[in-house]
Amino acid sequence: MNAGDLTMHHAVHISPMGYLFLAAFIALGIWALIQRHVLSGYPAEVWFSTKAQLDAFDEAVARTSWLRKIVGRFRIPKGAAYTTLGVWQRFPILLLARGRIAFEEGSIRFTPFPSKHRYAMRDRNLLDGFSFEMKQTDLVLIEAFEPIDKVGLGWGLPWTRVVTTRPAPLNEFFLTIGGPNAYGMKNYREQALALRDKLQRSMT
């Protein structure tokens, strides 16, 4: 037998865990491509919230075990807004409505932003069609507000607390700038701070 006749065949065996990591890596790559090339075209949104919704977010985080957090199955308080991913994952959210805000000749107008299904994600219990208009003279207090977000679901966005002379839910509400694009966080934060500054200057 010649040495040249000897061939060695090495079979590559991948464990089930290896396939799982490979699938996760591919899914992460697809998610990154969607974020960068598709969702980057979505305009920024003004997010509106209330103390009740922020409290519901805190309650969902507090009452959900770490195991359920890991698998994405949060215990959402009844009636609170939340988002779903796939068939059974549920995550609390800070916002209650999304829209645009405009400053026009002594008035502030919030108009609803069209609700969109962001691929597998869908928001539940939002105030669809929510809008309001108020005079700048209705503003009583504008100040920074930072929700305590122990699990990172709020993305560290700077919120602004607004107190007015209007009846609930406009007597006290919270605003920030957000959107679906994870690559846009820097721009969202800058726009949220610019919105706070504009609200504060509108009181003078």
Short mmCIF file of the C-alpha atoms (twelve columns), coordinates in Angstrom:
data_MODEL
# 
_entry.id   MODEL 
# 
loop_
_atom_site.group_PDB 
_atom_site.id 
_atom_site.type_symbol 
_atom_site.label_atom_id 
_atom_site.label_alt_id 
_atom_site.label_comp_id 
_atom_site.label_asym_id 
_atom_site.label_seq_id 
_atom_site.Cartn_x 
_atom_site.Cartn_y 
_atom_site.Cartn_z 
_atom_site.pdbx_PDB_model_num 
ATOM 1   C CA . MET A 1   0.000   0.000  0.000  1 
ATOM 2   C CA . ASN A 2   1.431   3.357  -1.042 1 
ATOM 3   C CA . ALA A 3   1.401   6.293  1.263  1 
ATOM 4   C CA . GLY A 4   -0.410  8.212  -1.438 1 
ATOM 5   C CA . ASP A 5   -3.282  5.750  -1.276 1 
ATOM 6   C CA . LEU A 6   -3.953  6.625  2.335  1 
ATOM 7   C CA . THR A 7   -6.606  9.286  2.752  1 
ATOM 8   C CA . MET A 8   -7.979  10.572 5.987  1 
ATOM 9   C CA . HIS A 9   -11.496 11.815 6.342  1 
ATOM 10  C CA . HIS A 10  -12.301 14.101 9.233  1 
ATOM 11  C CA . ALA A 11  -16.002 14.403 9.967  1 
ATOM 12  C CA . VAL A 12  -17.102 17.650 11.550 1 
ATOM 13  C CA . HIS A 13  -19.591 17.076 14.302 1 
ATOM 14  C CA . ILE A 14  -21.633 20.025 15.641 1 
ATOM 15  C CA . SER A 15  -23.427 19.602 18.913 1 
ATOM 16  C CA . PRO A 16  -27.046 20.745 19.360 1 
ATOM 17  C CA . MET A 17  -25.734 23.642 21.445 1 
ATOM 18  C CA . GLY A 18  -23.450 24.603 18.568 1 
ATOM 19  C CA . TYR A 19  -26.412 24.712 16.188 1 
ATOM 20  C CA . LEU A 20  -28.251 26.865 18.715 1 
ATOM 21  C CA . PHE A 21  -25.393 29.364 18.903 1 
ATOM 22  C CA . LEU A 22  -25.104 29.389 15.100 1 
ATOM 23  C CA . ALA A 23  -28.818 30.083 14.731 1 
ATOM 24  C CA . ALA A 24  -28.600 32.864 17.339 1 
ATOM 25  C CA . PHE A 25  -25.615 34.393 15.508 1 
ATOM 26  C CA . ILE A 26  -27.494 34.349 12.179 1 
ATOM 27  C CA . ALA A 27  -30.613 35.839 13.800 1 
ATOM 28  C CA . LEU A 28  -28.507 38.594 15.378 1 
ATOM 29  C CA . GLY A 29  -26.962 39.377 12.001 1 
ATOM 30  C CA . ILE A 30  -30.377 39.582 10.336 1 
ATOM 31  C CA . TRP A 31  -31.638 41.832 13.142 1 
ATOM 32  C CA . ALA A 32  -28.627 44.143 12.711 1 
ATOM 33  C CA . LEU A 33  -29.204 44.368 8.947  1 
ATOM 34  C CA . ILE A 34  -32.879 45.207 9.485  1 
ATOM 35  C CA . GLN A 35  -31.976 47.862 12.034 1 
ATOM 36  C CA . ARG A 36  -29.339 49.510 9.856  1 
ATOM 37  C CA . HIS A 37  -30.916 49.306 6.404  1 
ATOM 38  C CA . VAL A 38  -34.683 49.162 6.973  1 
ATOM 39  C CA . LEU A 39  -35.694 50.686 10.315 1 
ATOM 40  C CA . SER A 40  -33.197 53.527 9.887  1 
ATOM 41  C CA . GLY A 41  -35.722 55.004 7.466  1 
ATOM 42  C CA . TYR A 42  -38.410 55.289 10.142 1 
ATOM 43  C CA . PRO A 43  -38.835 58.848 11.459 1 
ATOM 44  C CA . ALA A 44  -38.319 59.572 15.136 1 
ATOM 45  C CA . GLU A 45  -41.466 59.586 17.270 1 
ATOM 46  C CA . VAL A 46  -42.560 61.619 20.263 1 
ATOM 47  C CA . TRP A 47  -43.452 59.183 23.034 1 
ATOM 48  C CA . PHE A 48  -46.183 60.191 25.479 1 
ATOM 49  C CA . SER A 49  -46.652 58.524 28.864 1 
ATOM 50  C CA . THR A 50  -48.378 58.969 32.196 1 
ATOM 51  C CA . LYS A 51  -47.484 58.261 35.820 1 
ATOM 52  C CA . ALA A 52  -49.844 55.270 35.762 1 
ATOM 53  C CA . GLN A 53  -48.050 53.730 32.773 1 
ATOM 54  C CA . LEU A 54  -44.619 54.329 34.303 1 
ATOM 55  C CA . ASP A 55  -45.821 52.709 37.535 1 
ATOM 56  C CA . ALA A 56  -47.154 49.740 35.535 1 
ATOM 57  C CA . PHE A 57  -43.736 49.358 33.911 1 
ATOM 58  C CA . ASP A 58  -42.054 49.294 37.348 1 
ATOM 59  C CA . GLU A 59  -44.619 46.795 38.614 1 
ATOM 60  C CA . ALA A 60  -44.063 44.479 35.634 1 
ATOM 61  C CA . VAL A 61  -40.324 44.483 36.250 1 
ATOM 62  C CA . ALA A 62  -40.712 43.958 40.019 1 
ATOM 63  C CA . ARG A 63  -43.226 41.114 39.848 1 
ATOM 64  C CA . THR A 64  -41.440 39.115 37.113 1 
ATOM 65  C CA . SER A 65  -38.838 36.539 38.099 1 
ATOM 66  C CA . TRP A 66  -35.401 36.600 36.517 1 
ATOM 67  C CA . LEU A 67  -36.151 33.345 34.674 1 
ATOM 68  C CA . ARG A 68  -39.255 34.853 33.081 1 
ATOM 69  C CA . LYS A 69  -37.262 37.997 32.229 1 
ATOM 70  C CA . ILE A 70  -34.626 35.914 30.466 1 
ATOM 71  C CA . VAL A 71  -37.203 34.146 28.300 1 
ATOM 72  C CA . GLY A 72  -39.163 37.375 27.712 1 
ATOM 73  C CA . ARG A 73  -42.382 36.513 29.503 1 
ATOM 74  C CA . PHE A 74  -43.066 39.506 31.771 1 
ATOM 75  C CA . ARG A 75  -46.090 39.707 34.059 1 
ATOM 76  C CA . ILE A 76  -47.894 42.758 32.670 1 
ATOM 77  C CA . PRO A 77  -50.417 44.555 34.924 1 
ATOM 78  C CA . LYS A 78  -53.947 44.447 33.571 1 
ATOM 79  C CA . GLY A 79  -54.688 47.300 31.159 1 
ATOM 80  C CA . ALA A 80  -51.066 48.465 30.872 1 
ATOM 81  C CA . ALA A 81  -49.428 49.025 27.498 1 
ATOM 82  C CA . TYR A 82  -46.831 46.447 26.445 1 
ATOM 83  C CA . THR A 83  -45.228 44.968 23.350 1 
ATOM 84  C CA . THR A 84  -45.190 41.388 22.086 1 
ATOM 85  C CA . LEU A 85  -42.483 39.550 20.191 1 
ATOM 86  C CA . GLY A 86  -43.454 36.412 18.361 1 
ATOM 87  C CA . VAL A 87  -46.202 34.247 19.749 1 
ATOM 88  C CA . TRP A 88  -45.702 34.387 23.506 1 
ATOM 89  C CA . GLN A 89  -43.016 36.903 24.535 1 
ATOM 90  C CA . ARG A 90  -44.309 40.034 26.307 1 
ATOM 91  C CA . PHE A 91  -42.283 43.061 27.404 1 
ATOM 92  C CA . PRO A 92  -43.382 46.160 29.363 1 
ATOM 93  C CA . ILE A 93  -42.957 49.549 27.696 1 
ATOM 94  C CA . LEU A 94  -42.789 53.071 29.067 1 
ATOM 95  C CA . LEU A 95  -44.826 54.815 26.387 1 
ATOM 96  C CA . LEU A 96  -48.595 55.022 26.160 1 
ATOM 97  C CA . ALA A 97  -48.901 56.850 22.822 1 
ATOM 98  C CA . ARG A 98  -46.625 57.862 19.958 1 
ATOM 99  C CA . GLY A 99  -46.973 60.883 17.756 1 
ATOM 100 C CA . ARG A 100 -45.580 64.201 16.574 1 
ATOM 101 C CA . ILE A 101 -45.471 67.513 18.412 1 
ATOM 102 C CA . ALA A 102 -45.670 70.983 16.929 1 
ATOM 103 C CA . PHE A 103 -45.324 74.468 18.421 1 
ATOM 104 C CA . GLU A 104 -47.632 76.932 16.668 1 
ATOM 105 C CA . GLU A 105 -48.248 80.543 17.691 1 
ATOM 106 C CA . GLY A 106 -48.563 80.066 21.423 1 
ATOM 107 C CA . SER A 107 -49.970 76.543 21.294 1 
ATOM 108 C CA . ILE A 108 -48.611 72.998 21.515 1 
ATOM 109 C CA . ARG A 109 -50.174 70.268 19.416 1 
ATOM 110 C CA . PHE A 110 -49.634 66.508 19.710 1 
ATOM 111 C CA . THR A 111 -50.926 64.416 16.787 1 
ATOM 112 C CA . PRO A 112 -50.905 60.605 16.622 1 
ATOM 113 C CA . PHE A 113 -48.247 58.693 14.756 1 
ATOM 114 C CA . PRO A 114 -49.543 55.798 12.617 1 
ATOM 115 C CA . SER A 115 -49.330 52.476 14.434 1 
ATOM 116 C CA . LYS A 116 -47.012 50.032 12.673 1 
ATOM 117 C CA . HIS A 117 -46.263 46.367 13.107 1 
ATOM 118 C CA . ARG A 118 -42.486 46.261 13.374 1 
ATOM 119 C CA . TYR A 119 -41.907 42.793 11.931 1 
ATOM 120 C CA . ALA A 120 -42.676 40.343 14.744 1 
ATOM 121 C CA . MET A 121 -43.237 43.071 17.338 1 
ATOM 122 C CA . ARG A 122 -46.662 44.524 18.097 1 
ATOM 123 C CA . ASP A 123 -47.682 47.057 20.730 1 
ATOM 124 C CA . ARG A 124 -50.756 46.413 22.848 1 
ATOM 125 C CA . ASN A 125 -53.058 48.763 24.795 1 
ATOM 126 C CA . LEU A 126 -51.593 51.958 23.342 1 
ATOM 127 C CA . LEU A 127 -53.808 55.034 23.026 1 
ATOM 128 C CA . ASP A 128 -54.256 54.827 19.270 1 
ATOM 129 C CA . GLY A 129 -55.444 58.104 17.805 1 
ATOM 130 C CA . PHE A 130 -54.552 60.020 20.963 1 
ATOM 131 C CA . SER A 131 -54.023 63.756 20.394 1 
ATOM 132 C CA . PHE A 132 -54.183 67.006 22.297 1 
ATOM 133 C CA . GLU A 133 -53.695 70.718 21.903 1 
ATOM 134 C CA . MET A 134 -52.963 73.210 24.648 1 
ATOM 135 C CA . LYS A 135 -51.836 76.776 25.067 1 
ATOM 136 C CA . GLN A 136 -48.287 77.398 26.155 1 
ATOM 137 C CA . THR A 137 -49.755 79.369 29.047 1 
ATOM 138 C CA . ASP A 138 -51.198 76.064 30.338 1 
ATOM 139 C CA . LEU A 139 -47.677 74.884 31.158 1 
ATOM 140 C CA . VAL A 140 -46.784 74.998 34.848 1 
ATOM 141 C CA . LEU A 141 -43.566 72.965 35.128 1 
ATOM 142 C CA . ILE A 142 -41.054 71.405 32.729 1 
ATOM 143 C CA . GLU A 143 -38.303 69.275 34.262 1 
ATOM 144 C CA . ALA A 144 -36.034 66.340 33.567 1 
ATOM 145 C CA . PHE A 145 -37.303 62.911 34.578 1 
ATOM 146 C CA . GLU A 146 -35.293 59.690 34.497 1 
ATOM 147 C CA . PRO A 147 -37.330 56.494 35.010 1 
ATOM 148 C CA . ILE A 148 -35.620 53.748 37.004 1 
ATOM 149 C CA . ASP A 149 -35.033 51.058 34.382 1 
ATOM 150 C CA . LYS A 150 -33.294 48.049 35.953 1 
ATOM 151 C CA . VAL A 151 -33.552 45.821 32.875 1 
ATOM 152 C CA . GLY A 152 -32.669 48.244 30.087 1 
ATOM 153 C CA . LEU A 153 -36.029 48.163 28.315 1 
ATOM 154 C CA . GLY A 154 -36.278 51.957 28.309 1 
ATOM 155 C CA . TRP A 155 -33.011 52.352 26.364 1 
ATOM 156 C CA . GLY A 156 -31.828 55.174 28.647 1 
ATOM 157 C CA . LEU A 157 -33.830 57.819 26.826 1 
ATOM 158 C CA . PRO A 158 -34.141 61.217 28.587 1 
ATOM 159 C CA . TRP A 159 -37.762 61.864 29.551 1 
ATOM 160 C CA . THR A 160 -39.319 65.238 30.364 1 
ATOM 161 C CA . ARG A 161 -42.019 65.697 33.002 1 
ATOM 162 C CA . VAL A 162 -44.709 68.194 32.051 1 
ATOM 163 C CA . VAL A 163 -47.172 69.649 34.571 1 
ATOM 164 C CA . THR A 164 -50.073 71.745 33.292 1 
ATOM 165 C CA . THR A 165 -53.338 73.333 34.375 1 
ATOM 166 C CA . ARG A 166 -55.288 70.870 32.213 1 
ATOM 167 C CA . PRO A 167 -57.386 67.959 33.587 1 
ATOM 168 C CA . ALA A 168 -56.063 64.381 33.626 1 
ATOM 169 C CA . PRO A 169 -54.310 62.822 31.829 1 
ATOM 170 C CA . LEU A 170 -52.777 66.115 30.735 1 
ATOM 171 C CA . ASN A 171 -52.325 67.486 34.261 1 
ATOM 172 C CA . GLU A 172 -49.063 65.529 34.456 1 
ATOM 173 C CA . PHE A 173 -47.459 63.635 31.584 1 
ATOM 174 C CA . PHE A 174 -44.050 62.600 30.265 1 
ATOM 175 C CA . LEU A 175 -42.429 63.022 26.845 1 
ATOM 176 C CA . THR A 176 -39.351 61.720 25.078 1 
ATOM 177 C CA . ILE A 177 -38.175 60.946 21.551 1 
ATOM 178 C CA . GLY A 178 -37.854 57.315 20.482 1 
ATOM 179 C CA . GLY A 179 -38.235 54.913 17.608 1 
ATOM 180 C CA . PRO A 180 -37.558 51.344 16.458 1 
ATOM 181 C CA . ASN A 181 -33.981 51.830 15.267 1 
ATOM 182 C CA . ALA A 182 -31.369 50.756 17.829 1 
ATOM 183 C CA . TYR A 183 -28.689 52.511 15.774 1 
ATOM 184 C CA . GLY A 184 -30.570 55.796 16.226 1 
ATOM 185 C CA . MET A 185 -30.280 56.005 20.027 1 
ATOM 186 C CA . LYS A 186 -27.777 58.865 19.920 1 
ATOM 187 C CA . ASN A 187 -30.053 60.929 17.667 1 
ATOM 188 C CA . TYR A 188 -33.118 60.071 19.769 1 
ATOM 189 C CA . ARG A 189 -31.395 61.292 22.925 1 
ATOM 190 C CA . GLU A 190 -30.267 64.525 21.274 1 
ATOM 191 C CA . GLN A 191 -33.775 65.187 19.915 1 
ATOM 192 C CA . ALA A 192 -35.356 64.418 23.304 1 
ATOM 193 C CA . LEU A 193 -33.101 66.968 24.996 1 
ATOM 194 C CA . ALA A 194 -33.861 69.491 22.249 1 
ATOM 195 C CA . LEU A 195 -37.598 68.925 22.809 1 
ATOM 196 C CA . ARG A 196 -37.166 69.551 26.555 1 
ATOM 197 C CA . ASP A 197 -35.290 72.763 25.829 1 
ATOM 198 C CA . LYS A 198 -38.010 73.937 23.446 1 
ATOM 199 C CA . LEU A 199 -40.715 73.204 26.021 1 
ATOM 200 C CA . GLN A 200 -38.823 75.127 28.677 1 
ATOM 201 C CA . ARG A 201 -38.290 78.104 26.376 1 
ATOM 202 C CA . SER A 202 -41.977 78.100 25.456 1 
ATOM 203 C CA . MET A 203 -42.809 78.976 29.081 1 
ATOM 204 C CA . THR A 204 -40.819 82.226 28.945 1 
# 
